[in-house]
């Protein structure tokens, strides 16, 4: 579907912006050192279904969190509501740091949840794709362009890796193999 704003791919009740299949991206952790975990205007988006797992796994991953993060969870719990009323990971007060992060001595940032072998929130796994819930129950997938990820967009271009290719695992985990196969087929017509 072309709406004058670019091509929109529709797979079932999911609308996918053309950036997902045309934009290049490959996370460049040695360059950014995971700074997306400590910068932003709120925590990472959470799905309601993830809240129970965050609480259940806390004893496993909390030792890997910074003290400020544990104090934040003790104070506000496993999630906050951002200014739009969306459920997000808690953020350490007076900072932009996700409470679940761990900043190492060399300045690298790790997700304590992922480091202990659990799956970090889906929005983190899907980044730079952001999911928007549409009126009527559908979803929209868009690429979030953030200056701190400029090296990842450059690396993806240099290596020829598109956003949807880089995120094959998370996209398949969230939406299923049939969705991912349909997205790959549609990408052949959009590129």
N, C-alpha and C positions, 0 to 999 in steps of 0.2 A: 504494500500500500504506500503511495507517495502522497504526502500531505503538504508539500511545499516547503517542509522543513527537513527534507531528506527522506530516505527510504526507511520505512518501518516494516519489520518482519513480524508477522503474526503466526505464532505456533500455539494452537489451542486458545486459551485465554491469556496468553503472555505476549506482550508487545516488546519487541527488541529493537533498540535504535541501531542504525547502520554502523555507528562507531564500534559496536561490540565486535563486528566482523571485519571492519575496514581499518581500525586503529591498531597500531603495533604496541606491544607491551611485553616486558619481561622483567620482573622484579630484579633490582640490582642491589641486593642486600649489602655487599661489601662497600658500596658507595653511600647508601642512605642509612645503614645500620639500624633499620627498623624504626625510624623516627615517626612513622605514621601512628605508632602506639603512644606517643607523648605530645603530639600536636593535633589541634583541631578545635572546633567550637563546642564539641560535646563528646561523650563516649561513643563507642562503636554501636551501631544499631543491633538490637537483639530481637529474636523471635520469641514470642511467649513460650513456645515449646522448649526453648533452651534454658529457661530459668531453673527448672528442677535439676538439670544436669550440672549447672554451675554450683548449686548448693550441695548436691550430693558429692561432687568431686573436690570440694573445698579442702578437705583434710589432706588430699594428695598434692594439690598445687599451691596451697597457701605458704608452705615453707620456702617456695621459690619466689614469692612476691616480696617487694620491699615493705618495710615496716609501715611506711605511710599508706601503702595500698591496703594492708591488713586493717589498719585503723579506720580507713575509709569504709571498708566492707562492714566492720563492726558498727560503725556509725549509721550508714545509710542502707546497708544491705547489698544484695547482689545486682541491683539495677537502680537506675534513676530514670526520671522522665525528663526529656530535653524540652527546650522552649516550644517545640511543636507538639508536645505531648506524646512523643514516641519513646519506647523503651530502649535504653542504651546502657552500656557498661558504666559503672560508677567511675567518676574522675576524682583524683586526689584534689582536695580543696586548694585554692590559690595556685593551681597549675592546670595544664591540659593533659596530664598524664593519666592513662588508663590505670585503674587500681590493680588490674591483673598483670601489669607489666613488671619487668625486672631489668634495671639498668646496670650493666656490668661495668667494671672498672675502666675498660677501654672505651666506654661511651656507647657500646652496642646495646640495643634494647631487644629483649626476648619476651615472648608471651609465656607467663608461668604456666598457664593452662596447657599449652601445646608442649612446652618443655618437659612436663611430667608424663606425656604420652596420651593426654586427652585431646579431643578436637576443640580448637578454639572456635569462637562464634562464627557462624556461616558468613556474616557480613565481612569479617576479616579474611576469611578464606576466599571469598569472591572478589575482594578488592582488586582492581578499581571499578568493578561493576557495582552499582547501587540499585537496590530493588525498591520500587515505589508501588504501594498498594493503590489500585484504581477503584473508583466508585463502581460498584457492581461486582466486585470480587476479583477482577483481573489483576495482573501484575505488569509493570513496565521495567525493563532492564536498560539502564543507561550507563555510559562510561563517565566516571567522575574524573575530571582533570584537575590535578593539584600540583602546584609548583614543586613540592618536595619529591614528587614522583617523576619529574622531568628526566632524570637518568634512566628510569625504567622504560619510559616511552622511547628514548633514544636507543637503549639496548635492544628493545623489541624490534625497532626499525632495522638496526644493524644486523640482527640475527634472523630477520624475516618471520618473527613470531607475532601473530595477531592476538588480541585480547582473548577471544574465545578459545584459541588454541592453548594459550598459557593457562587458562582456567578450565581446561577439560575436566579434570578431576572434581573440583568443587561444583561446576555446572551440572555434571552428571550426578553427583551426590545429592544436589538440591532438587533437580528437576527430572532426573531419569535419563537413561540411555536413549530412549526414543526422542526425547526433546533435543538432546545434544546431536544426534544423527540428523534430525530435521534442520537444526541450526547450521550444521556443516553443509548440508545440501543447499540451503538458502544462500549461504555465503558465496557459493560458486557463481551466483547470479548477481551479487551485489558488488563484489570487489572491483 
